[in-house]
Amino acid sequence: MTDSVNLRAVVLDILMEINEKGEFSHLLINNALTKYQYLDKNKRAFISRLSLGTIENRIELDYIIDQYSKTPVRKMKPLIRNICEMSVYQIIYMDNIPDSAVCNEAVKLATKRGFTGLKGFVNGVLRNIARNKDNISYPDRNKDIEQYLSVKYSMPLWIVKMWHSQLGIDMTEEILAGFKQEKKTYIRCNTAKATVEEIKKILSQESVSVAEVEGIQYALEIKDYDYIAGLKSFRDGLYQIQDISSMTAGYMTGFKAGDTVIDVCAAPGGKSINAAISVGADGKVYSRDVSDYKAGLIEENVLRLGLNNIEVQVKDALVMDESMREKADVVIADLPCSGLGVMGRKPDIRYNITEDKLVSLKELQQSILSVVQAYVKQGGIMMYSTCTINSEENEANADWLCKEYGFKKIEYRQILPGKNGGTDGFFVAKLRRE
């Protein structure tokens, strides 16, 4: 294969699928990177950055375009709108690309996709923005800070208002800035196969940069690798990719050797794997999810890591399993949620979630908790967690579980991107059945 791939055309196709058809950004981008794995690392990085950056900053990009276009963004043809958005992202955020090249490539794309009649429009708008990029005006921070933050950080206004109400404006801005921080890659070492020091040595031999993580002895931060599946250490099952915020949930649990653990919504299996390594050969983990597809994702990781104390099951968490009533030392309930904490990695979430969905998700979470709480034995632990930042889905649900089913709060922890740079937002509630 050759490298004669139009990278911007690849990105345009990704954006059209996400913005016009509602596909998931992380899946499409991962599929594209896998398809073009033969390309140079820098070219793959360009695809990833331009795709994610354009999606993440769409509200700001549209705000800028509307200042310099006679046709509002909302009235543009979808393909032209996506070309303009990805081009303005390059002009504003990618200093290493000449503005002239951005404009020329945008015109070529419009022409190749059958919009020759609009190439002058595209060229005019983009060159106008390029000439004025140092003088773009934003909403007045002093007059309407919520509107300012919404545009500056490309976050829907209703989410900004919600966080302002729940957390205050300073914390809200810290979260928004946290999403824009460089994302880090963390691994949970498979200490059932090798020690952390042995895994560090092997990674170093593979020319991977490794750093320890304060507070969690089995976690490492890695960087400077080409792609994870290309590493023999990964294929040999020496570790599992898991964000440090998610790993914290397992660390807080305090698994004991020999524990029986039920992970009720487990795919792709990170928390189940963490539990299995922690409880040892005498322990047992039942790793469950609702479909064969999701169970397959878990199984794939379990087989790669060579863990024999995990049983993967297709089970609907909403359906009571009487055989497991009061059998678990620990129930892991990392439930479906709004995902507001992972918008740094999945930026399209912000455009797809609604206030109505938040209400229905809270109801779903309570429905699942009302079933799976029965699996916790007396004195056992319920670990309720979400990857969101919303007190109604988090603290309110944990409080509800304590009130309705006789659990006692041990610890709540809300991890915020701005407070823990390079990680996701995550909530964990550790509860004990009295």
Sine and cosine of phi, psi and omega as CSV:
sin_phi,cos_phi,sin_psi,cos_psi,sin_omega,cos_omega
0.00,0.00,0.46,-0.89,0.04,-1.00
-0.95,-0.31,0.13,-0.99,0.00,-1.00
-1.00,-0.06,0.28,0.96,-0.07,-1.00
-0.99,0.16,0.90,0.43,0.01,-1.00
-0.90,-0.43,0.77,-0.64,0.07,-1.00
-0.98,0.22,0.98,-0.21,-0.11,-0.99
-0.89,0.45,-0.62,0.78,0.00,-1.00
-0.93,0.37,-0.54,0.84,0.06,-1.00
-0.92,0.39,-0.60,0.80,0.07,-1.00
-0.89,0.46,-0.72,0.70,0.00,-1.00
-0.90,0.44,-0.66,0.75,0.01,-1.00
-0.86,0.51,-0.68,0.73,0.03,-1.00
-0.88,0.47,-0.66,0.75,0.03,-1.00
-0.88,0.47,-0.73,0.68,-0.04,-1.00
-0.90,0.44,-0.63,0.78,0.01,-1.00
-0.89,0.45,-0.65,0.76,0.01,-1.00
-0.91,0.41,-0.64,0.77,-0.05,-1.00
-0.97,0.25,-0.78,0.62,-0.13,-0.99
-0.98,0.22,-0.51,0.86,-0.09,-1.00
-0.97,-0.24,-0.38,0.93,-0.06,-1.00
-0.88,-0.47,-0.07,1.00,0.06,-1.00
0.97,0.26,0.35,0.94,0.05,-1.00
-0.95,0.32,0.33,-0.94,-0.05,-1.00
-1.00,0.08,0.75,-0.66,-0.10,-0.99
-0.88,0.48,-0.73,0.69,-0.10,-0.99
-0.91,0.42,-0.56,0.83,0.01,-1.00
-0.94,0.33,-0.72,0.69,-0.02,-1.00
-0.90,0.43,-0.69,0.72,-0.02,-1.00
-0.92,0.39,-0.68,0.73,0.05,-1.00
-0.88,0.48,-0.65,0.76,0.04,-1.00
-0.89,0.45,-0.66,0.75,0.01,-1.00
-0.91,0.42,-0.67,0.74,-0.01,-1.00
-0.92,0.40,-0.56,0.83,0.06,-1.00
-0.93,0.36,-0.68,0.73,0.01,-1.00
-0.87,0.49,-0.64,0.77,-0.04,-1.00
-0.97,-0.25,0.54,0.84,-0.02,-1.00
-0.86,0.50,-0.43,0.90,-0.03,-1.00
-0.96,0.29,-0.23,0.97,0.01,-1.00
-0.96,0.30,0.36,-0.93,0.09,-1.00
-0.83,0.55,0.54,-0.84,-0.04,-1.00
-0.83,0.56,-0.63,0.78,-0.02,-1.00
-0.91,0.42,-0.57,0.82,0.01,-1.00
-0.95,0.32,-0.62,0.78,0.07,-1.00
-0.92,0.39,-0.60,0.80,0.04,-1.00
-0.90,0.43,-0.57,0.82,0.04,-1.00
-0.90,0.44,-0.71,0.71,0.03,-1.00
-0.85,0.52,-0.73,0.68,-0.04,-1.00
-0.91,0.42,-0.74,0.67,-0.07,-1.00
-0.92,0.39,-0.69,0.73,-0.04,-1.00
-0.93,0.37,-0.61,0.79,0.03,-1.00
-0.91,0.41,-0.83,0.56,-0.04,-1.00
-0.90,0.43,-0.67,0.74,-0.03,-1.00
-0.90,0.44,-0.64,0.77,0.01,-1.00
-0.92,0.39,-0.68,0.74,0.02,-1.00
-0.91,0.41,-0.74,0.67,-0.07,-1.00
-0.87,0.49,-0.57,0.82,-0.12,-0.99
-0.96,-0.27,0.35,0.94,-0.16,-0.99
-0.87,0.49,-0.64,0.77,-0.01,-1.00
-0.90,0.43,-0.69,0.72,0.04,-1.00
-0.90,0.43,-0.69,0.72,-0.02,-1.00
-0.88,0.48,-0.69,0.72,0.02,-1.00
-0.91,0.42,-0.60,0.80,0.03,-1.00
-0.88,0.47,-0.66,0.75,0.03,-1.00
-0.93,0.37,-0.73,0.68,-0.03,-1.00
-0.85,0.52,-0.67,0.74,-0.03,-1.00
-0.90,0.44,-0.37,0.93,0.04,-1.00
-0.97,0.24,-0.36,0.93,-0.12,-0.99
-0.83,-0.56,0.13,0.99,0.00,-1.00
-0.86,-0.52,0.72,-0.70,0.06,-1.00
-0.94,0.33,-0.45,0.89,0.07,-1.00
-0.99,-0.11,0.87,-0.49,0.01,-1.00
-0.87,0.50,0.50,-0.87,-0.01,-1.00
-0.81,0.58,-0.66,0.75,-0.07,-1.00
-0.90,0.43,-0.31,0.95,0.00,-1.00
-0.98,-0.22,-0.01,1.00,0.01,-1.00
-0.97,0.25,0.44,-0.90,0.14,-0.99
-0.90,0.44,0.64,-0.77,-0.11,-0.99
-0.78,0.62,-0.70,0.72,-0.04,-1.00
-0.91,0.42,-0.66,0.75,0.01,-1.00
-0.91,0.41,-0.65,0.76,0.02,-1.00
-0.88,0.48,-0.70,0.72,0.00,-1.00
-0.92,0.38,-0.61,0.80,0.08,-1.00
-0.89,0.46,-0.70,0.71,0.00,-1.00
-0.90,0.44,-0.69,0.73,-0.03,-1.00
-0.89,0.45,-0.74,0.67,-0.03,-1.00
-0.93,0.37,-0.48,0.88,0.02,-1.00
-0.96,0.27,-0.66,0.75,0.03,-1.00
-0.92,0.40,-0.57,0.82,0.08,-1.00
-0.86,0.51,-0.69,0.72,0.02,-1.00
-0.89,0.45,-0.66,0.75,-0.02,-1.00
-0.90,0.43,-0.67,0.75,-0.09,-1.00
-0.99,0.11,-0.61,0.79,-0.20,-0.98
-0.92,-0.39,-0.25,0.97,-0.08,-1.00
-0.89,-0.45,1.00,0.10,-0.13,-0.99
-0.91,0.41,-0.36,0.93,-0.05,-1.00
-0.98,0.18,-0.07,1.00,0.01,-1.00
-0.95,-0.30,0.84,-0.55,0.02,-1.00
-0.87,0.50,0.66,-0.75,0.00,-1.00
-0.86,0.52,-0.58,0.81,-0.01,-1.00
-0.89,0.45,-0.63,0.78,0.02,-1.00
-0.92,0.39,-0.63,0.78,0.03,-1.00
-0.87,0.49,-0.73,0.68,-0.03,-1.00
-0.90,0.44,-0.70,0.71,-0.02,-1.00
-0.89,0.46,-0.69,0.72,-0.02,-1.00
-0.92,0.39,-0.57,0.82,0.04,-1.00
-0.91,0.42,-0.67,0.74,0.02,-1.00
-0.89,0.45,-0.68,0.74,0.03,-1.00
-0.87,0.48,-0.68,0.73,0.01,-1.00
-0.89,0.46,-0.71,0.70,0.01,-1.00
-0.87,0.50,-0.65,0.76,-0.01,-1.00
-0.92,0.39,-0.73,0.68,-0.03,-1.00
-0.90,0.43,-0.46,0.89,-0.02,-1.00
-1.00,-0.06,0.21,0.98,0.14,-0.99
1.00,-0.01,0.29,0.96,0.00,-1.00
-0.90,-0.44,0.76,0.65,0.00,-1.00
-0.84,0.54,-0.60,0.80,-0.03,-1.00
-0.92,0.40,-0.27,0.96,-0.03,-1.00
-0.95,-0.32,0.10,1.00,-0.04,-1.00
-0.92,0.40,-0.54,0.84,0.05,-1.00
-0.91,0.41,-0.64,0.77,0.04,-1.00
-0.89,0.46,-0.75,0.66,0.00,-1.00
-0.87,0.50,-0.73,0.68,-0.02,-1.00
-0.87,0.49,-0.70,0.72,-0.04,-1.00
-0.91,0.42,-0.72,0.70,-0.01,-1.00
-0.89,0.46,-0.74,0.67,-0.08,-1.00
-0.92,0.38,-0.66,0.75,0.01,-1.00
-0.93,0.37,-0.54,0.84,0.07,-1.00
-0.90,0.43,-0.69,0.72,0.03,-1.00
-0.91,0.41,-0.67,0.74,0.00,-1.00
-0.87,0.49,-0.64,0.77,0.01,-1.00
-0.93,0.38,-0.47,0.88,-0.12,-0.99
-0.93,-0.38,0.26,0.97,-0.15,-0.99
-0.90,0.43,-0.34,0.94,0.03,-1.00
-1.00,0.00,0.01,1.00,-0.05,-1.00
-0.80,-0.60,0.41,0.91,-0.01,-1.00
-0.95,0.32,0.71,-0.70,0.00,-1.00
-0.99,-0.12,0.58,-0.82,0.02,-1.00
-0.87,-0.50,0.25,-0.97,0.08,-1.00
-0.82,0.58,0.53,-0.85,-0.04,-1.00
-0.94,0.35,0.91,-0.42,-0.03,-1.00
-0.86,0.51,-0.61,0.80,-0.07,-1.00
-0.96,0.27,-0.47,0.88,-0.03,-1.00
-1.00,0.02,-0.59,0.81,-0.03,-1.00
-0.49,-0.87,1.00,0.08,-0.10,-1.00
-0.92,0.39,-0.52,0.86,0.03,-1.00
-0.91,0.42,-0.69,0.72,0.04,-1.00
-0.91,0.41,-0.64,0.77,0.03,-1.00
-0.87,0.50,-0.76,0.65,-0.02,-1.00
-0.90,0.43,-0.61,0.79,0.01,-1.00
-0.86,0.51,-0.71,0.70,-0.02,-1.00
-0.97,0.25,-0.74,0.67,-0.09,-1.00
-0.87,0.48,-0.61,0.79,-0.04,-1.00
-0.94,-0.34,0.16,0.99,0.05,-1.00
0.77,0.64,0.79,0.61,0.04,-1.00
-0.87,-0.50,0.77,-0.64,0.03,-1.00
-0.76,0.65,0.65,-0.76,-0.12,-0.99
-0.85,0.53,-0.61,0.79,-0.06,-1.00
-0.91,0.42,-0.53,0.85,0.05,-1.00
-0.94,0.33,-0.67,0.74,0.06,-1.00
-0.85,0.52,-0.71,0.71,0.00,-1.00
-0.89,0.45,-0.65,0.76,-0.01,-1.00
-0.89,0.45,-0.74,0.67,0.00,-1.00
-0.91,0.40,-0.60,0.80,0.07,-1.00
-0.85,0.53,-0.70,0.71,-0.02,-1.00
-0.92,0.39,-0.65,0.76,-0.09,-1.00
-0.99,0.11,-0.56,0.83,-0.20,-0.98
-0.83,-0.56,-0.23,0.97,-0.09,-1.00
1.00,-0.06,0.36,-0.93,-0.12,-0.99
-0.95,0.30,-0.57,0.82,-0.03,-1.00
-0.91,0.40,-0.71,0.71,0.02,-1.00
-0.92,0.40,-0.59,0.81,0.04,-1.00
-0.86,0.51,-0.73,0.69,0.00,-1.00
-0.92,0.40,-0.56,0.83,0.03,-1.00
-0.91,0.42,-0.64,0.77,0.05,-1.00
-0.90,0.44,-0.74,0.68,-0.02,-1.00
-0.87,0.49,-0.67,0.74,0.05,-1.00
-0.92,0.38,-0.56,0.83,0.01,-1.00
-0.89,0.47,-0.58,0.82,0.03,-1.00
-0.89,0.47,-0.46,0.89,-0.05,-1.00
-1.00,0.03,-0.11,0.99,0.03,-1.00
-0.93,0.37,0.43,-0.90,0.03,-1.00
-0.86,0.51,0.75,-0.66,-0.02,-1.00
-0.99,0.17,0.69,-0.72,-0.03,-1.00
-0.96,-0.26,0.37,-0.93,0.04,-1.00
-0.94,-0.34,0.82,-0.57,0.01,-1.00
-0.88,-0.47,0.49,-0.87,0.04,-1.00
-0.79,-0.62,0.55,-0.84,0.14,-0.99
-0.99,-0.15,0.92,-0.39,-0.04,-1.00
-0.92,0.39,0.68,-0.74,0.04,-1.00
-1.00,0.09,0.99,0.12,-0.06,-1.00
-0.95,0.30,-0.03,1.00,0.16,-0.99
-0.97,0.24,-0.31,0.95,-0.01,-1.00
-0.95,-0.31,-0.57,0.82,-0.08,-1.00
-0.39,-0.92,0.36,-0.93,0.06,-1.00
-0.97,0.24,0.30,-0.96,0.04,-1.00
-0.86,0.51,-0.67,0.75,-0.01,-1.00
-0.90,0.44,-0.64,0.77,0.04,-1.00
-0.91,0.42,-0.66,0.75,0.01,-1.00
-0.92,0.39,-0.65,0.76,0.07,-1.00
-0.86,0.52,-0.68,0.73,-0.02,-1.00
-0.90,0.43,-0.69,0.72,0.00,-1.00
-0.90,0.44,-0.69,0.73,0.03,-1.00
-0.88,0.48,-0.66,0.75,0.02,-1.00
-0.89,0.46,-0.61,0.80,0.04,-1.00
-0.92,0.40,-0.40,0.92,0.07,-1.00
-1.00,0.00,0.18,0.98,0.03,-1.00
0.92,0.39,0.46,0.89,0.07,-1.00
-1.00,-0.09,0.73,-0.68,0.08,-1.00
-0.98,0.21,0.73,-0.68,-0.10,-0.99
-0.79,-0.61,0.67,-0.74,0.08,-1.00
-0.69,-0.72,0.61,-0.79,0.05,-1.00
-0.96,0.27,0.38,-0.93,0.00,-1.00
-0.93,-0.37,0.84,-0.54,-0.03,-1.00
-0.90,0.44,0.77,-0.63,0.11,-0.99
0.99,-0.11,-0.35,0.93,0.03,-1.00
-0.78,-0.63,0.96,-0.27,-0.18,-0.98
-0.94,0.35,-0.39,0.92,-0.03,-1.00
-0.99,-0.11,0.14,0.99,-0.01,-1.00
-0.97,-0.25,0.58,-0.81,0.08,-1.00
-0.70,-0.72,0.51,-0.86,0.17,-0.99
-0.98,-0.18,0.73,-0.69,0.00,-1.00
-0.81,-0.58,0.48,-0.88,0.07,-1.00
-0.35,-0.93,0.05,-1.00,0.03,-1.00
0.93,0.38,0.50,0.87,0.13,-0.99
-0.95,-0.30,0.33,-0.95,-0.01,-1.00
-0.97,0.24,-0.92,0.39,0.12,-0.99
-0.52,-0.86,0.55,-0.84,-0.25,-0.97
-0.89,0.46,-0.66,0.75,-0.04,-1.00
-0.94,0.34,-0.22,0.97,0.05,-1.00
-0.98,0.17,-0.16,0.99,-0.02,-1.00
-1.00,0.03,0.79,-0.61,0.02,-1.00
-0.88,0.48,-0.58,0.81,-0.01,-1.00
-0.88,0.48,-0.58,0.82,0.05,-1.00
-0.94,0.35,-0.74,0.67,-0.02,-1.00
-0.89,0.45,-0.49,0.87,0.02,-1.00
-0.99,0.17,-0.02,1.00,0.09,-1.00
0.97,0.25,0.54,0.84,0.00,-1.00
-0.99,0.14,-0.17,0.99,0.00,-1.00
-0.24,-0.97,0.24,-0.97,0.05,-1.00
-0.82,-0.57,0.72,-0.69,0.10,-1.00
-0.93,0.37,0.80,-0.60,0.01,-1.00
-0.37,-0.93,0.77,-0.64,0.00,-1.00
-0.91,0.42,0.54,-0.84,-0.06,-1.00
-0.89,0.46,-0.51,0.86,0.03,-1.00
-0.91,0.42,-0.65,0.76,0.04,-1.00
-0.94,0.34,-0.63,0.78,0.02,-1.00
-0.88,0.47,-0.53,0.85,-0.01,-1.00
-0.86,0.51,-0.58,0.82,0.01,-1.00
-0.87,0.50,-0.71,0.70,0.03,-1.00
-0.92,0.39,-0.62,0.79,-0.02,-1.00
-0.91,0.41,-0.65,0.76,0.02,-1.00
-0.91,0.42,-0.48,0.88,-0.08,-1.00
-0.87,0.49,-0.65,0.76,-0.04,-1.00
0.95,0.32,0.76,0.65,0.02,-1.00
-0.81,0.58,0.58,-0.82,0.06,-1.00
-0.92,-0.40,0.50,-0.87,0.06,-1.00
-0.83,0.55,0.75,-0.66,0.02,-1.00
1.00,-0.01,-0.05,1.00,0.00,-1.00
-0.89,0.45,0.53,-0.85,0.20,-0.98
-0.99,-0.16,0.81,-0.58,-0.10,-0.99
-0.82,-0.57,0.69,-0.72,0.13,-0.99
-0.88,-0.48,0.87,-0.50,0.05,-1.00
-0.97,-0.26,0.95,-0.32,-0.28,-0.96
-1.00,0.07,-0.37,0.93,0.05,-1.00
-0.70,-0.72,0.96,0.28,-0.38,-0.92
-1.00,-0.02,-0.42,0.91,-0.15,-0.99
-0.85,0.53,0.63,-0.77,0.04,1.00
-1.00,0.07,0.13,0.99,0.19,-0.98
0.93,-0.37,0.10,1.00,-0.07,-1.00
-0.85,0.53,-0.71,0.70,-0.04,-1.00
-0.95,0.30,-0.57,0.82,0.08,-1.00
-0.89,0.45,-0.68,0.73,0.00,-1.00
-0.90,0.43,-0.70,0.71,0.04,-1.00
-0.84,0.54,-0.71,0.71,0.01,-1.00
-0.90,0.44,-0.70,0.72,-0.06,-1.00
-0.89,0.46,-0.67,0.74,0.03,-1.00
-0.91,0.42,-0.62,0.79,-0.08,-1.00
-0.96,0.30,-0.61,0.79,-0.08,-1.00
-0.99,0.11,-0.25,0.97,0.10,-1.00
0.97,0.24,-0.08,-1.00,-0.11,-0.99
-0.91,0.42,-0.44,0.90,-0.01,-1.00
-1.00,0.08,-0.12,0.99,0.02,-1.00
-1.00,-0.07,0.10,-0.99,-0.03,-1.00
-0.57,-0.82,0.72,-0.70,0.04,-1.00
-0.86,-0.52,0.82,-0.57,0.13,-0.99
-0.99,-0.16,0.94,-0.35,-0.10,-1.00
-0.97,-0.26,0.92,-0.39,-0.19,-0.98
-0.85,-0.53,0.53,-0.85,0.25,-0.97
-0.42,-0.91,0.08,-1.00,-0.33,-0.94
-0.99,0.11,-0.27,0.96,-0.10,-0.99
-0.69,-0.73,0.31,-0.95,0.07,-1.00
-0.87,0.49,-0.60,0.80,-0.01,-1.00
-0.88,0.48,-0.76,0.65,-0.03,-1.00
-0.92,0.40,-0.63,0.77,0.06,-1.00
-0.88,0.47,-0.58,0.82,0.04,-1.00
-0.90,0.44,-0.60,0.80,0.05,-1.00
-0.89,0.45,-0.66,0.75,0.03,-1.00
-0.90,0.43,-0.75,0.66,-0.04,-1.00
-0.85,0.53,-0.65,0.76,0.00,-1.00
-0.86,0.52,-0.70,0.72,0.00,-1.00
-0.96,0.29,-0.61,0.79,0.01,-1.00
-0.89,0.46,-0.69,0.73,0.01,-1.00
-0.91,0.42,-0.66,0.75,0.00,-1.00
-0.89,0.47,-0.62,0.79,-0.03,-1.00
-1.00,0.10,-0.19,0.98,0.07,-1.00
0.94,0.35,0.62,0.79,-0.03,-1.00
-0.99,-0.11,0.82,-0.58,-0.09,-1.00
-0.98,-0.18,-0.05,1.00,-0.06,-1.00
-0.97,-0.26,0.34,0.94,0.09,-1.00
-0.92,-0.40,0.77,-0.64,0.12,-0.99
-0.93,-0.36,0.90,-0.43,-0.02,-1.00
-1.00,0.05,0.78,-0.63,-0.07,-1.00
-0.73,-0.69,0.58,-0.81,0.14,-0.99
-1.00,-0.02,0.96,-0.28,-0.05,-1.00
-0.62,-0.79,0.67,-0.74,0.10,-1.00
-1.00,0.08,0.87,-0.50,-0.06,-1.00
-0.90,0.43,-0.29,0.96,0.01,-1.00
-0.99,0.13,-0.15,0.99,-0.04,-1.00
-0.96,-0.29,0.84,-0.54,-0.03,-1.00
-0.89,0.46,0.74,-0.67,0.11,-0.99
-0.96,-0.29,0.99,-0.10,-0.10,-1.00
-0.87,0.49,-0.46,0.89,-0.03,-1.00
-0.92,0.38,-0.27,0.96,-0.04,-1.00
-0.95,-0.30,0.13,0.99,-0.03,-1.00
-0.87,0.50,0.83,-0.56,0.01,-1.00
0.80,0.60,0.61,0.80,0.02,-1.00
-0.97,-0.24,-0.26,0.97,-0.16,-0.99
-0.99,-0.14,0.73,-0.68,0.21,-0.98
-0.95,0.32,-0.56,0.83,0.01,-1.00
-0.64,-0.76,0.75,-0.66,0.22,-0.98
-0.94,-0.34,0.81,-0.58,0.08,-1.00
-0.99,-0.15,0.90,-0.44,0.01,-1.00
-0.87,-0.49,0.98,0.19,0.07,-1.00
-1.00,-0.06,1.00,-0.07,-0.31,-0.95
-1.00,-0.08,0.34,-0.94,0.11,-0.99
-0.80,0.59,0.69,-0.72,-0.07,-1.00
-0.51,-0.86,-0.06,-1.00,-0.03,-1.00
-0.96,0.29,-0.29,0.96,0.07,-1.00
0.95,0.31,0.34,0.94,-0.06,-1.00
-0.91,0.41,-0.30,0.95,0.01,-1.00
-0.99,0.15,-0.27,0.96,-0.07,-1.00
-0.94,-0.34,0.36,0.93,-0.01,-1.00
-0.92,0.38,-0.28,0.96,0.09,-1.00
-0.92,0.39,-0.49,0.87,0.02,-1.00
-0.98,-0.21,-0.45,0.89,-0.01,-1.00
-0.80,-0.60,0.96,0.27,-0.17,-0.99
-0.91,0.41,-0.36,0.93,-0.02,-1.00
-0.94,0.33,-0.24,0.97,0.03,-1.00
-0.82,0.57,-0.64,0.77,-0.09,-1.00
-0.89,0.46,-0.43,0.90,-0.03,-1.00
-1.00,-0.04,-0.26,0.97,-0.09,-1.00
-0.98,-0.20,-0.42,0.91,0.00,-1.00
-0.99,0.16,0.52,-0.86,0.03,-1.00
-0.72,-0.69,0.24,-0.97,0.04,-1.00
-0.89,0.45,-0.60,0.80,0.04,-1.00
-0.90,0.44,-0.61,0.79,0.02,-1.00
-0.91,0.41,-0.56,0.83,0.05,-1.00
-0.87,0.50,-0.67,0.74,0.00,-1.00
-0.91,0.42,-0.72,0.70,-0.03,-1.00
-0.93,0.37,-0.54,0.84,0.03,-1.00
-0.93,0.37,-0.64,0.77,0.04,-1.00
-0.88,0.48,-0.64,0.77,0.03,-1.00
-0.91,0.42,-0.66,0.75,0.04,-1.00
-0.89,0.45,-0.70,0.71,0.00,-1.00
-0.86,0.52,-0.70,0.72,0.01,-1.00
-0.92,0.39,-0.58,0.81,0.04,-1.00
-0.89,0.45,-0.68,0.74,0.02,-1.00
-0.93,0.38,-0.71,0.70,-0.02,-1.00
-0.87,0.49,-0.59,0.81,-0.02,-1.00
-0.91,0.42,-0.41,0.91,0.05,-1.00
-1.00,0.06,-0.81,0.58,-0.19,-0.98
-0.96,0.27,-0.29,0.96,0.05,-1.00
-0.88,0.48,-0.44,0.90,-0.04,-1.00
-0.93,0.38,-0.28,0.96,-0.03,-1.00
-0.99,0.16,-0.25,0.97,-0.05,-1.00
-0.99,0.16,0.83,-0.56,0.03,-1.00
-0.96,0.27,0.24,-0.97,0.04,-1.00
-0.85,0.52,0.77,-0.64,-0.05,-1.00
0.99,0.13,-0.06,1.00,-0.01,-1.00
-0.98,0.18,0.09,-1.00,-0.12,-0.99
-0.92,-0.40,0.71,-0.70,0.21,-0.98
-0.96,-0.29,0.85,-0.53,0.10,-1.00
-0.96,-0.28,0.98,-0.21,0.03,-1.00
-0.99,-0.14,0.78,-0.62,-0.02,-1.00
-0.57,-0.82,0.43,-0.90,0.11,-0.99
-0.63,-0.77,0.30,-0.95,0.10,-0.99
-0.97,-0.26,0.72,0.69,-0.02,-1.00
-0.74,-0.67,0.17,-0.99,0.06,-1.00
-0.80,-0.60,1.00,0.03,-0.06,-1.00
-0.29,-0.96,0.93,-0.37,-0.12,-0.99
-0.87,0.50,-0.47,0.89,0.00,-1.00
-0.93,0.36,-0.61,0.79,0.04,-1.00
-0.99,0.16,-0.37,0.93,-0.15,-0.99
-0.97,-0.24,-1.00,-0.04,-0.07,-1.00
-0.84,0.54,-0.66,0.75,-0.04,-1.00
-0.88,0.47,-0.65,0.76,0.03,-1.00
-0.93,0.37,-0.64,0.77,0.02,-1.00
-0.91,0.42,-0.67,0.75,0.06,-1.00
-0.88,0.48,-0.67,0.74,0.01,-1.00
-0.87,0.49,-0.69,0.73,-0.01,-1.00
-0.89,0.46,-0.66,0.75,0.03,-1.00
-0.89,0.46,-0.69,0.72,-0.06,-1.00
-0.94,0.35,-0.67,0.74,-0.13,-0.99
-0.99,0.14,-0.51,0.86,-0.19,-0.98
-0.79,-0.62,0.28,0.96,0.16,-0.99
0.95,0.30,0.52,0.85,0.12,-0.99
-1.00,-0.06,0.38,-0.92,0.03,-1.00
-0.88,-0.47,0.73,-0.68,0.03,-1.00
-0.92,0.39,0.80,-0.60,0.15,-0.99
-0.98,-0.21,-0.74,0.67,-0.01,-1.00
-0.34,-0.94,0.67,-0.74,0.22,-0.98
-0.92,-0.40,0.63,-0.78,0.08,-1.00
-0.61,-0.79,0.85,-0.53,0.10,-1.00
-0.97,-0.26,0.92,-0.39,0.03,-1.00
-1.00,-0.03,0.77,-0.64,-0.05,-1.00
-0.90,-0.44,0.65,-0.76,0.00,-1.00
-0.83,0.56,-0.66,0.75,-0.03,-1.00
-0.94,0.35,-0.46,0.89,0.00,-1.00
-1.00,0.07,-0.40,0.92,-0.04,-1.00
-0.77,-0.64,0.98,0.22,-0.15,-0.99
-0.78,0.63,0.71,-0.71,0.05,-1.00
0.99,0.12,0.06,1.00,0.03,-1.00
-0.91,-0.41,0.11,-0.99,0.04,-1.00
-1.00,0.04,0.22,-0.97,0.18,-0.98
-0.99,0.12,0.68,-0.74,-0.14,-0.99
-0.41,-0.91,0.58,-0.81,0.05,-1.00
-0.85,-0.53,0.67,-0.74,0.04,-1.00
-0.72,-0.69,0.74,-0.68,0.14,-0.99
-0.85,-0.53,0.86,-0.50,0.06,-1.00
-0.98,-0.19,0.88,-0.48,-0.09,-1.00
-0.80,-0.60,0.55,-0.83,0.04,-1.00
-0.90,-0.45,0.68,-0.74,0.08,-1.00
-0.98,0.21,0.87,-0.49,-0.02,-1.00
-0.99,0.11,0.00,0.00,0.00,0.00
